[in-house]
Amino acid sequence: MPRIEGFKFGSIVIGGKRYGRDVLILPDGTVKQRKGGLWRYGRHAIMKSEIEELVKASPEIVVVGTGMRAKAKLASDAELYIKEAKVELIAVPSREAIERLNRLVEEGTRVSALIHITW
């Protein structure tokens, strides 16, 4: 799995590539830019469909970076889905999420992540 090498408001660098949108990272190292935006998800909502994609990749842990000021929140059905899937969830501000994600990857833990790169 690639390492997150840089992060600042509106930008994240993973495996040497810069992304200007939120990203989903799967345990096999696949990095996808988050689709949609304000028009699709509303104000900083993390939807069940996104969490489903992360859980279907069979991680031990799902890490969600909730933004620089933790404005992004899991929709209630997304939170319920992850509890029912019995997958550990770490939902913290994005800078902390990145540090934890990198550490978990170094330890060999199978992890999926969604990192919100704005507020």
HELIX and SHEET records of a PDB file:
HELIX    1   1 LEU A   38  TYR A   41  1                                   4    
HELIX    2   2 LYS A   48  LYS A   56  1                                   9    
HELIX    3   3 SER A   76  GLU A   84  1                                   9    
HELIX    4   4 SER A   94  GLU A  106  1                                  13    
SHEET    1   A 3 ILE A   4  LYS A   8  0                                        
SHEET    2   A 3 SER A  11  ILE A  14 -1                                        
SHEET    3   A 3 LYS A  17  TYR A  19 -1                                        
SHEET    1   B 5 VAL A  31  GLN A  33  0                                        
SHEET    2   B 5 VAL A  23  ILE A  25 -1                                        
SHEET    3   B 5 VAL A 111  ILE A 115 -1                                        
SHEET    4   B 5 ILE A  61  GLY A  65  1                                        
SHEET    5   B 5 GLU A  88  VAL A  92  1                                        
SHEET    1   C 2 ALA A  45  ILE A  46  0                                        
SHEET    2   C 2 LYS A  73  LEU A  74  1                                        
END                                                                             
